[in-house]
Amino acid sequence: MSTDATTTDATSDPTTDPTTDPTTAPGVLARCTELDRFTSSPDHLERVHLSPEHAAANEAVRAWMEQAGLTTWRDAAGNMCGRREGREPGLPALLLGSHVDTVPDAGSYDGMLGVVMAIAVAQRLGDRVAELPFALELVAFSDEEGTRFGTALMGSKALAGLWDDAWWQLADADGVPLRQAFLDFGLDPERARDAARAPGSLVGYLEAHIEQGPYLEAADVSLGYVTTIAGARRFRLTVLGEARHAGGTPYERRRDALVGAGEAITTIERLGRALGVIATVGQIEVHPGAVNVIAGRADFSLDLRAPLDEDRDRAWERLHAEVAAACEARGLRLEVTETHAAPAAPCAGWLQQAVVDGIRSTGDADPMALWSRAGHDAMAVAAVADIGMLFLRCHDGISHHPGEDVREVDVARGIDAFEAAVLAVATAHDAGGTAAVPPPTPGLGR
């Protein structure tokens, strides 16, 4: 969590101090630091869905949106929204945004930077918004991370019309049900679906975000454009053997579930590398878990991601087959439960082009194409509108950690590119090219 940047009051007059002008990189970074104040812990940044800290962050964002000339409201799912009309009242909107919730012990920029950059762009555009062929809307999503209730993208899914009534069965670690959290936040649970945007009400969605990876930094460039957001599947794999005395059971009689799981995990990494997918085992539990007992059961997780769903699914078929064969050879049984599935979310070609045009306006003639290994609110919004994403370089690719850091020069270029991308969307929209522009060709040698 940043502690050294100057903070600013949400309603302060930026003209009193040029370093906190909210349309500049220093001002944007100062606002990210201001949001750091809204945390449930004095020792680290943690701001979860429907908490008092979330409410405080929403109010800061509301004040900044209003300062930028937007009419604001909190929607039925807790997202903070703002709107400024285009050349005619009631036009469909171009939506800009990201999220304000965090993981535990978070950094200062994941999500928040995108929200504050969107506000900066709206304020820069000022009265020019009234010349646009669409309205301009901003959103600070409420629950991208899923930290409190274990279900990610709740705010953006609600906006996209994907609210799931099964979520009402969820409760947080303190036993507070989601329904009660809604009531405590001043929301009506019976109206949660009212957050959904009507089909055709959005021209598209643009999100600025730190890369959360090392590729921009390795290429020594500030900005990149996203081609697609990874499709993910998650599994719980259980290897079943036989628990027996560690000293009294010879190797040829052992059916060791932990050894089988270990072989499975190394197989998963080997095939993930070979097949060009991201395959991660992040959890493992062993039963009975005694130092002198051969493991009779091992449960472990698998998170599998790829830019295309068909690549991910082919990789899973190969992984499953090889792990199952390895277990069978050891006299073990493999059980698999799929716990999560999300399709890949390709960015629309015409919005990719708008982001590329925006980056080129900053002096980078050959913008870098990236596929997002991480999930984002954009992948939920894709159900109701075309999406595009701008990535900013982040130090060492670190994210979900207090060490998150960005360079002022990259933020400055990012604001310029984001503003130019909005204007490029307006040009494409006026030209009627929003459905036909192919994705730009990634630059050679990057």
N, C-alpha and C positions, 0 to 999 in steps of 0.2 A: 504494500500500500504506500503510495507516494506521501511524503511528509514535508517536502522541501519547497513545493510550489506555492505561490501566493494564492490565497483563497479570496473569493469575491461573493458578496451577497447577491442572491438571485435577482433582486430588484434594483441593484446599484446602477448608476449611470456610467456606462463604459467610457464616456468622454473624459471623466475625471482622471483616468489612468490609462494611457495607451497600451500598457502591457496587459491589461485585462479586457481590452476590446473583444467582445465575444465573437466577432467575425474573423479574428486572427488566430494563429496557432497558439500564442501565449494565452490568449483569453480562453480558448477551447480547453487547453491543458489545465488552466486554473479552475474551470468548471468541473472537470473530472476530479480534481482534488477536492472541490467543494462537496461533491457527491460522496467522497470517502468518509465524510463526517457521519453519514447515515449508516451506522453499523451496529449490530447487536453485541459486539465485543469491543472492549477498549484496546485489545492487543492485536486484532487483525480485522480485516474487512469481511463482513458476512451480512448480506442483505437478502432475505428470502421473501418469497411470495406472500402477500397479504399480511405482512408484519408492520409494526409501527415504523420501522426504518424504510420500508417500501412506501408507506404513505408519505413520509417526509421527503423522500426522493421524488415522488410524483409531484408534490407541491412545488419543489424547486424547479422541476422541468416545466410545470404549468406556468410558473412566473416567467421563465425564459422564453417559452413559446409566445406568451402574450406580449412580451417585450419585442418579439420579432414580428408582431402584427397579426398573430393567428387567434382565431376563436377556439377556445379549448373546452374539452369535456373529458371526464373519465368514463370509459365505456363499461358495459355490464360485466366484463370479466376482469376489470381492474387495470386495463391498459390506459395510459394517459395519451390523449389524442389532441391534435390541433389542425385547423383548416383555414386556408385563405383562398377566396374565390378567384377564378381565372377571368377570362375576357367576358364570360357570361356566368350568372349565378347558376348553381346546380349542375355544373359539368362534372363528368367523371374525374377522379383525382389521380395524380401521380403521388404515390405514397413513399415517404422516406422514413427510415427508422432503424432501430435495433432494440436492445433490452437493457433494463436497469437492475435486474436481479443478479446475484452472484453465487458462486460456489463458496464453501467455507474457505477461509484464509486466501481470499482472492486478490488479484491484481486490480489496478485502477482503470483498465482500458477495455477489457473484454466486454463488449456491449455498450458500455457507457460512452466510449469515444464516438461510436456511430450515432448515438442519440444526439450528443452535443454538436457534432459536425453537421447533422441535418438541420439543427436549429440555426447554426451559423450560416448555412447556405440560404435558408429561408430569410434570415435577416439581411444578408447581402443582396438578395434579389429584390427585397423591399417592394416598391410599387410596380416593379416589372412583372410581378406575379399576375397582376391584372391584365397583362398582355399575353399570357400563356393560353394555349388552346385547351387547358385542363385546369382544374383546381390543384392546389398544392396542399397535401396533408402530411402530417408528421405523426409518428407513433413511438412511444416508449413502452415496449412490451413488458409484461409483468412476470413471466415465468418461463424463460427460455431454458434455464439450467435444470429445473426440476428438483432442486435441492431439498425443499421442504416436504413435498408430497410424493417424490419419486417418479413423476411423470413429466417429462420435458415438453417444452413448446406449448404449454397450456394456454398462454395468452394469445399467441399467434394462431394456434389452431381454432380458438374461439372466434377470432376475427375472420378466419377463412371458412367458417361454417362447419368446423369439424369437432364441435363440442361432443364429448362422450359422457353420457349420464353414468357410466360405470365409475367415473372419477368421484362421484359422491360417496363411494365406499372407502375412499382413501382417508388416512389420518396421518398426522405428522409424528415425530418421535416422542412427543409429549402426549400423544393420544388425542390431539385436537382434530376433529373431523373437518374435512374441506368445507362442508356446509356451514359449520360454526365459524370457520375462519372467514368465509364470505360475509356472514352477518356481522362479525366483529369489525370488518373493514368497511362496513356501511353499504355492502352490496346485497342485492336480492337474489338468492340462489335460483328462484323460479324464473329469473330473467337472464340467466347467463347466456342463453342462445341469442339474445338480442344484440350481442357484440358482433354477430356475423354481418359481413358486408354483402350487399346484394350483388348478384352476377352483373357484370357490366359497370359497376360503380367505380372500378379502379382501372386506370390506364396501364399501370404497371407498378412495380415495387423495386426500389433501389436501396441497398444497404451497404454502408461503409463499415469495415471491420478490420481489426488487426489480423494478420495472416495466421497466427498461432502455429507457425511452422518456420523453417529456416531458409526457404528457397529465395525469397527476395533479398535477404541479407547476403546470402552466398553469391548472388548475382550483382550485388552492390547497386540495387535500384530501390527507389522509394515506394513504387506503386505497382500493382498488377491487377489484372481482371480475371474473374472467375468464370470458368466454362461450365462447371457442374458441381453440385454438392453431393458428396458421397452417399450412395445408398448403403444402409447398414442393416445387418442382421445380428442378433445376439442369441446365444445359446447357453444352456446349463448342461454340461456333460457329466455323467456319473459313471465311474468305473467301479464295478463290483467284483470283489474277490473273496478271500476268506481270511478272517482275523485268527491268527494262531501265535503261539509262543515264539518269540524271536530266536531264542537259543535252541529250542528243541526241534525246530522244523528245518530240515535240509533244503538246499536251494531247489532241488528237483521236485520237491513237494509243495513249494510255495506258490500261492496265487496272490501276489502282492499288488494291491490296487494302486498304491502310491508309485511304485516302479512303473506300472502300466500308464498311469497318468503322466509321469515324467517323460516317458517315451512319446506319448501323445503330444505333449506340449512342445517338445523339440521338433516333432514332425510338423506341427502347425507352423512354427516359425520357419522351418526349411521350405515348406510349400508356399507360405505367404510371400517369401522373398522370390521364389522361382516363378510364381504366377503373377507377380506384380500387384498384389492386393495387400491390404493392411489387416493383419490377423494378430489379435492381442489376447493373451490370457492374463487377466488382472486379479483374479481371486482363486484361491484353492482352499478347500477344507478337507481334513483327513479324519477318518473315524476308525477305531476308537481314539486315536491320537496319543497313545501311550508310547514311551520311549522303548519299551521292551516287548511291543506287540506289533506283528506284521499288520499293515493296514488292510482292513476288510472293505473299505469304501473310500473313494476320493471323488469329491465334487469340485469342478472348476468351470470358470466362465470362458466364453469365447466371444469377442467382439470382432466382426468381420465387415470390412468396408472396401468399396471399389468405386471408381467413377461411373461405371455402368452396371446396372442390375444383373445383366447376363454374365458379366465377368465375375461378379461376386457369387452368383448362384452356381456357376461352373466350378469355381474354387471350392465352394462348400461341398459339392458332390465329391470332388477329389479328396478333400480333407477328411470327410466323413468315411469314405471308403478305406483310406489308408489307416486311419485311427482304429476303425472297427476291425480291420485285418490284424493289426498289431495286438489288439486286445484278445482277439480269438486265439492267436498264436500262443499267448500266455495263459490261456484258460480263464480269461476274464470276460465279464459281460459289460457291454456299453449301452447306456441309456441316454437319450438326447431329448431335451425339451427346448423348443424355441420360445424365447421370452420377449422378443422385440423384433419388429420388421418395419423398415422405412424405405420407401423407394428413393432412388437417386432423383435429384431435382436439377435438371439441366437449366442453365440460364438461357433466356430467349436470345436468339441471334441479334435481333435489332437492339436489345438492351446491352448485350455485350459490345456491340458497335458503339453505342452511346458512351459507355464507360471507356472504351479504347480512345474515342475522340477526346474525352475529357482528359485522359492521361497524356495524350499527345499534345494537348494545349499547354502542358507544363514543361514541354521540351523533350520528353521521351518519345522518340519517333518510332520505337519498336517495343511496344508494351509487352510485358511478360504475361503469358497465359498460365493459369494455375487451376487445378481442381481442388476443391476444399475437402480435406480429410475430416474436418470437424463439421458437426451439424450447426445449423443456424435457423433463426426464425424464417428466413427466406424460403426454406424448404417446406414449411407449412403454408406460407402465403401462396406458394406455387399452385395450390389447389384452386385459387380464385383469381389469380392474376399472373401475367408474365413477370419474371424476376431478373434482376441483374445485381452483381456485387463488385465492389471495389475493395481490394486488399491493400493494407498499409504494412510496411516493414515493421517488425517488432524484434527487439534485441534477443538474439540467440534462439528465436522461435519460442521463447518461454511464454506460457499462458496458464491460466488457472493456478496462479502462484503470485506471491507478492513481488517477485522479480520482474513482472511484466513491465516493459519500458518501451517508449517510442521516442523518436527524434523530432525535435521541433520542426526541422526542415521538411520531414516527411508529412507531418500534420499540415504544414502550410501548403505543400503541393497537393495533399489529399483534399483539402477544402477547395482549392482552385479547380481540381479535377472533378470533384463532385458537383460543383456549381456548373461547370461546363457540360457535364453529363446531363444535367437537368435541361439545359438549353438545347443540347443535341436531341434529347427526347422530344422536345417541343418541335424542333425542325422536322424530325422523322414523322411525328404525329400529323403535322400540317401537310406533309407530303403524302400521307396515306401509306407509309411504308412500314407500319408496325407489325405486319404479319409476314413480310416477304424477305427481309434482309437476312442473308446467311451469316453465320458466325464468322468473325474475322479469322484469318489464318494466323496461328501462332508464329512469332518471329523465329527464323532459323537461328541456330546457335545458342538459343536460350534454354 
